[in-house]
Amino acid sequence: SSAGAYVTQFEQMVADFAGVKYGIACVNGTSGLHLTMHMHDVKLGDRLLVPNITFIASANAASYTFADPIFVDVDPQTWQMDLDLLENFLKNDCETRNGLTYEKGTDKPIKAIMPVHVLGNICDMPRLVEICDKHHIIIIEDASESLGSYYNGKHSGGFGKMSVFSFNGNKIITTGGGGVIVTDDEALAKRAKHLTTQAKADPNTYYHDEIGFNYRLVNILAAVGVAQMEQLPDFIKRKKIMDAYYRQHLSGVGDIRFQKVEKEVDPNCWLFTFSSTRQAEILQKLQAEKVIARPFWMPMNQLPMFTEKRYVSKDDHSRKVHAESLSIPSSVNLEEAQMAEVVRIVRSCF
């Protein structure tokens, strides 16, 4: 099952591509995020910093450990975690002592932060690393969407203590379902591998030395991953062509705005998403013509299980980004005629 040669090959191919030493395959990205929380002793009552706009897996991973996520609003241009807000929160609403940062008023430690590289874009990671070093906060990168994305030439997943890529069916490459944890720490890599395979210390006697998880990726899916990794460079090229086409042909149309990509970032252009006050109308028109399009993820603080959690915000940019953004077809096999049809429908709404 999980002991075949393709698992090891896939793990190493992902790690090598990301410029990180070790890869540990797991059943999906969410399980990988949960495991990293568990390994860093994130537990009941601890705090975990998460951007307010992300796929729910990021917040769920914290919740599985019974930690409390603190949601941070996003930059209205890049849609990544707002680092000015983060820094102000840590300076004014937290205090550092005994090598940990605590939330004032609760005396609960902020164990980790989970930057999410939304849509394959990347926030200012060198600045985030500096902030977290100052406040003794561990960085766990949710790099689920960003395989093939770089900040100043450094691949996503290489900034955190541990990071996680996803290979769900909609990602830039897929194993159907699957994930890979990456790290430069050999001890963490060995323990992660151990824990994903039920903490089996001796396979012959079925001796398990701690509580583990059935988070292993099976060999047959890893084989699919190996074949997909071989195609990844071509997939990235096609994604960039798709992104450039949409930006060229939708630029200046009505009030359409694109996600800002800073000059330091080389994104993988995973999922093309834009904003317009006519979001609902555009979605309805696309769906009426049998073109799949979706609204952006709902902000975490608007979901019923998280409404009571702390939300660090000044202007609630998340609400506006969500209300006006939508994603359109972005597959690597899109032909120009298909993209032209999508553009035609969108432009007809203005």
C-alpha positions as CSV (number, residue, x, y, z in Angstrom):
1,S,0.0,0.0,0.0
2,S,2.2,2.9,1.3
3,A,5.5,1.0,1.0
4,G,5.9,1.0,-2.7
5,A,8.8,2.7,-4.5
6,Y,6.6,5.3,-6.1
7,V,5.8,6.9,-2.7
8,T,9.4,7.5,-2.1
9,Q,10.0,8.7,-5.6
10,F,7.1,11.1,-5.5
11,E,8.1,12.5,-2.2
12,Q,11.6,13.3,-3.4
13,M,10.4,14.8,-6.7
14,V,8.2,17.2,-4.9
15,A,10.9,18.1,-2.4
16,D,13.5,18.6,-5.1
17,F,11.2,20.8,-7.2
18,A,10.4,23.0,-4.2
19,G,14.1,23.2,-3.2
20,V,13.5,21.5,0.2
21,K,15.4,18.5,1.5
22,Y,12.6,16.2,2.6
23,G,9.1,15.2,1.5
24,I,6.5,13.1,3.3
25,A,3.5,12.0,1.3
26,C,0.1,12.0,3.0
27,V,-3.5,11.3,2.0
28,N,-4.4,14.9,1.3
29,G,-3.2,18.5,2.1
30,T,-5.6,18.8,5.1
31,S,-4.1,15.8,6.8
32,G,-0.7,17.2,6.3
33,L,-1.6,20.5,7.9
34,H,-3.2,18.7,10.8
35,L,-0.1,16.6,11.3
36,T,2.2,19.6,11.3
37,M,-0.1,21.2,14.0
38,H,0.1,18.0,16.1
39,M,3.9,17.7,15.7
40,H,4.3,21.3,17.0
41,D,2.2,20.6,20.1
42,V,-0.6,22.9,19.0
43,K,-3.4,22.0,21.5
44,L,-6.5,23.0,23.3
45,G,-6.8,26.8,23.7
46,D,-3.6,27.6,21.8
47,R,-3.8,30.3,19.2
48,L,-3.0,29.9,15.5
49,L,-2.9,32.9,13.1
50,V,-4.7,32.2,9.7
51,P,-5.7,34.6,6.9
52,N,-9.4,35.3,6.8
53,I,-9.6,34.4,3.1
54,T,-8.5,30.8,2.5
55,F,-10.1,27.4,1.7
56,I,-11.5,26.1,5.0
57,A,-9.0,23.3,5.3
58,S,-6.5,25.8,6.8
59,A,-8.9,26.7,9.7
60,N,-10.1,23.1,10.1
61,A,-6.5,21.9,10.6
62,A,-6.2,24.2,13.6
63,S,-9.6,23.1,14.9
64,Y,-8.7,19.4,14.8
65,T,-6.2,20.1,17.5
66,F,-8.8,22.2,19.5
67,A,-6.7,25.3,19.0
68,D,-8.5,28.6,18.4
69,P,-7.7,30.3,15.0
70,I,-7.2,34.0,15.0
71,F,-8.2,35.3,11.6
72,V,-6.3,38.2,10.0
73,D,-7.8,40.3,7.2
74,V,-6.2,40.3,3.8
75,D,-4.5,43.0,1.7
76,P,-7.2,44.3,-0.7
77,Q,-4.9,44.1,-3.7
78,T,-3.0,40.9,-3.3
79,W,-5.6,39.0,-1.2
80,Q,-2.8,37.6,1.0
81,M,-2.6,38.1,4.7
82,D,-2.2,41.8,5.6
83,L,1.2,41.9,7.3
84,D,0.7,45.5,8.5
85,L,-2.3,44.3,10.4
86,L,-0.4,41.2,11.7
87,E,2.5,43.3,12.9
88,N,0.2,45.8,14.7
89,F,-1.7,43.0,16.3
90,L,1.4,41.3,17.6
91,K,2.8,44.6,18.9
92,N,-0.3,46.0,20.6
93,D,-2.5,43.0,21.5
94,C,0.2,40.4,22.4
95,E,3.2,40.2,24.7
96,T,6.3,38.1,24.6
97,R,7.8,36.3,27.6
98,N,9.7,33.1,28.2
99,G,10.3,32.6,24.5
100,L,6.6,32.6,23.5
101,T,4.1,35.3,22.4
102,Y,0.8,35.4,24.3
103,E,-2.5,37.0,23.4
104,K,-3.3,39.7,26.0
105,G,-6.4,39.2,28.0
106,T,-6.4,35.4,27.5
107,D,-2.9,34.5,28.3
108,K,-3.0,31.9,25.6
109,P,0.2,31.3,23.5
110,I,0.3,32.0,19.8
111,K,1.9,28.8,18.7
112,A,2.1,29.1,14.9
113,I,1.0,31.1,11.9
114,M,-0.3,29.6,8.7
115,P,0.3,31.8,5.7
116,V,-1.8,30.6,2.7
117,H,-0.5,31.3,-0.8
118,V,-3.9,32.2,-2.2
119,L,-4.3,31.2,-5.8
120,G,-0.6,30.6,-6.1
121,N,0.3,34.2,-5.3
122,I,2.7,34.7,-2.3
123,C,2.8,37.4,0.4
124,D,6.1,39.1,1.5
125,M,7.6,35.9,3.0
126,P,10.9,37.4,4.0
127,R,9.1,40.1,6.0
128,L,6.8,37.5,7.5
129,V,9.8,35.4,8.6
130,E,11.3,38.5,10.2
131,I,8.1,39.2,12.1
132,C,7.7,35.6,13.3
133,D,11.4,35.3,14.4
134,K,10.9,38.4,16.5
135,H,7.8,37.0,18.2
136,H,8.9,33.4,18.4
137,I,6.1,32.1,16.2
138,I,6.5,29.0,14.0
139,I,5.6,29.3,10.4
140,I,3.6,26.4,8.8
141,E,3.0,27.3,5.1
142,D,-0.2,26.2,3.6
143,A,1.3,25.9,0.1
144,S,-1.6,23.8,-1.2
145,E,-2.2,26.0,-4.2
146,S,1.4,27.2,-5.0
147,L,3.4,24.4,-6.4
148,G,5.5,26.2,-9.0
149,S,5.3,29.6,-7.3
150,Y,8.4,31.6,-6.3
151,Y,9.3,34.7,-4.2
152,N,12.6,36.2,-5.3
153,G,13.6,32.9,-6.8
154,K,12.8,30.9,-3.7
155,H,10.0,28.3,-4.1
156,S,6.9,28.4,-1.8
157,G,7.2,25.9,1.0
158,G,10.8,26.7,1.6
159,F,10.1,29.5,4.2
160,G,8.3,27.6,6.9
161,K,9.4,25.1,9.5
162,M,7.1,22.7,7.7
163,S,4.9,23.3,4.6
164,V,2.2,21.4,2.8
165,F,1.3,21.0,-0.8
166,S,-2.0,19.6,-2.0
167,F,-2.7,17.3,-5.0
168,N,-6.5,17.4,-4.9
169,G,-8.2,17.0,-8.3
170,N,-8.3,20.7,-9.0
171,K,-4.7,21.6,-8.2
172,I,-2.0,22.2,-10.8
173,I,-1.0,18.6,-10.6
174,T,-3.1,15.8,-9.0
175,T,-3.0,12.4,-7.5
176,G,-6.7,12.4,-7.3
177,G,-6.3,13.2,-3.6
178,G,-3.0,13.6,-1.8
179,G,-0.5,15.9,-0.3
180,V,3.2,16.2,0.6
181,I,4.7,17.8,3.7
182,V,8.1,19.3,3.1
183,T,10.8,20.4,5.5
184,D,14.5,20.9,5.8
185,D,14.6,19.3,9.2
186,E,15.6,15.7,9.1
187,A,14.2,14.8,12.5
188,L,10.8,16.4,11.7
189,A,10.7,14.5,8.4
190,K,11.4,11.1,10.0
191,R,8.8,11.7,12.7
192,A,6.2,12.9,10.2
193,K,6.8,9.7,8.1
194,H,6.4,7.6,11.3
195,L,3.2,9.3,12.4
196,T,1.5,9.1,8.9
197,T,1.9,5.3,9.0
198,Q,0.2,4.7,12.3
199,A,3.5,5.2,14.3
200,K,4.4,1.6,13.5
201,A,7.8,1.0,15.1
202,D,8.0,-2.7,14.1
203,P,6.0,-3.9,11.1
204,N,6.6,-7.5,11.9
205,T,5.1,-7.4,15.5
206,Y,2.7,-4.5,14.9
207,Y,4.4,-2.6,17.7
208,H,3.3,1.1,17.7
209,D,5.2,3.5,20.0
210,E,2.8,6.4,20.1
211,I,-0.6,7.5,18.7
212,G,-0.3,7.8,15.0
213,F,-2.5,8.5,12.0
214,N,-3.6,6.6,8.9
215,Y,-2.5,9.5,6.7
216,R,-0.3,7.6,4.3
217,L,-0.5,8.0,0.5
218,V,-0.9,4.7,-1.3
219,N,1.7,3.6,-3.9
220,I,-0.7,3.6,-6.9
221,L,-1.7,7.2,-6.3
222,A,2.0,8.2,-5.8
223,A,2.7,6.6,-9.3
224,V,0.1,9.0,-10.7
225,G,1.9,11.8,-8.9
226,V,5.3,10.8,-10.4
227,A,3.8,11.0,-13.9
228,Q,2.1,14.3,-13.1
229,M,5.4,15.8,-11.8
230,E,7.1,14.9,-15.1
231,Q,4.5,17.2,-16.8
232,L,4.5,20.0,-14.2
233,P,6.9,22.4,-16.1
234,D,4.6,22.2,-19.1
235,F,1.5,22.7,-17.0
236,I,3.0,25.8,-15.5
237,K,3.7,27.2,-19.0
238,R,0.1,26.6,-20.0
239,K,-1.2,28.2,-16.8
240,K,0.8,31.3,-17.5
241,I,-0.5,31.4,-21.1
242,M,-4.0,31.2,-19.8
243,D,-3.4,33.9,-17.2
244,A,-1.9,36.2,-19.8
245,Y,-4.8,35.7,-22.2
246,Y,-7.5,36.5,-19.6
247,R,-5.6,39.6,-18.3
248,Q,-5.1,40.9,-21.9
249,H,-8.7,40.3,-23.0
250,L,-10.5,41.4,-19.8
251,S,-8.3,44.3,-18.9
252,G,-10.3,47.6,-19.0
253,V,-13.6,45.8,-19.3
254,G,-16.1,47.5,-17.0
255,D,-14.8,47.6,-13.4
256,I,-13.0,44.3,-13.6
257,R,-9.9,44.1,-11.3
258,F,-7.2,41.5,-11.1
259,Q,-5.4,40.1,-8.1
260,K,-2.2,42.1,-7.8
261,V,1.1,40.1,-8.1
262,E,4.1,41.9,-6.6
263,K,7.2,42.1,-8.8
264,E,9.1,39.7,-6.4
265,V,6.5,37.0,-7.1
266,D,6.6,34.5,-9.9
267,P,3.2,32.7,-9.5
268,N,2.0,29.4,-10.9
269,C,-1.2,31.1,-12.1
270,W,-3.2,28.2,-10.7
271,L,-6.8,29.5,-10.7
272,F,-7.8,32.7,-12.6
273,T,-10.0,34.9,-10.3
274,F,-11.0,38.5,-10.8
275,S,-13.3,41.0,-9.1
276,S,-16.2,43.1,-10.2
277,T,-19.3,44.6,-8.6
278,R,-21.2,42.6,-11.2
279,Q,-20.0,39.3,-9.8
280,A,-23.5,37.8,-9.3
281,E,-24.6,38.8,-12.8
282,I,-21.4,37.4,-14.4
283,L,-21.7,34.1,-12.5
284,Q,-25.4,33.7,-13.6
285,K,-24.6,34.4,-17.2
286,L,-21.6,32.0,-17.3
287,Q,-23.6,29.2,-15.6
288,A,-26.6,29.8,-17.9
289,E,-24.3,29.1,-20.9
290,K,-22.9,26.0,-19.2
291,V,-19.5,27.5,-18.3
292,I,-18.4,26.5,-14.8
293,A,-17.6,29.5,-12.6
294,R,-17.6,29.9,-8.9
295,P,-17.6,32.7,-6.3
296,F,-14.5,33.0,-4.1
297,W,-14.2,31.3,-0.7
298,M,-16.4,32.8,2.0
299,P,-14.3,34.6,4.6
300,M,-13.6,32.3,7.6
301,N,-15.1,34.8,10.1
302,Q,-18.5,34.6,8.3
303,L,-18.8,30.8,8.8
304,P,-21.1,29.8,11.7
305,M,-18.4,27.8,13.6
306,F,-15.9,30.7,13.5
307,T,-18.1,33.8,14.1
308,E,-17.0,34.0,17.7
309,K,-13.3,33.7,16.9
310,R,-11.1,36.7,16.9
311,Y,-10.9,38.6,13.7
312,V,-8.0,41.1,13.2
313,S,-9.2,43.7,10.8
314,K,-9.6,47.5,10.3
315,D,-11.7,47.8,7.1
316,D,-12.9,44.2,6.6
317,H,-11.4,43.9,3.1
318,S,-12.2,40.1,3.1
319,R,-15.9,40.8,2.9
320,K,-15.5,43.0,-0.2
321,V,-13.0,40.6,-1.9
322,H,-15.4,37.7,-1.4
323,A,-18.5,39.7,-2.5
324,E,-17.0,40.7,-5.8
325,S,-14.6,37.9,-6.8
326,L,-15.2,34.9,-9.0
327,S,-13.1,32.2,-10.6
328,I,-13.4,31.1,-14.2
329,P,-12.1,28.1,-16.2
330,S,-8.4,27.6,-15.7
331,S,-7.6,24.0,-16.8
332,V,-4.2,23.3,-18.4
333,N,-6.0,21.8,-21.4
334,L,-8.1,24.9,-22.2
335,E,-7.9,25.9,-25.8
336,E,-7.8,29.5,-27.0
337,A,-11.3,29.1,-28.5
338,Q,-12.6,28.1,-25.1
339,M,-11.0,31.0,-23.3
340,A,-12.3,33.3,-26.0
341,E,-15.8,32.0,-25.3
342,V,-15.4,32.7,-21.6
343,V,-14.2,36.2,-22.3
344,R,-17.1,36.8,-24.7
345,I,-19.7,35.9,-22.1
346,V,-18.0,38.0,-19.4
347,R,-17.7,41.0,-21.7
348,S,-21.4,40.8,-22.6
349,C,-22.2,41.7,-19.0
350,F,-20.9,45.2,-19.4
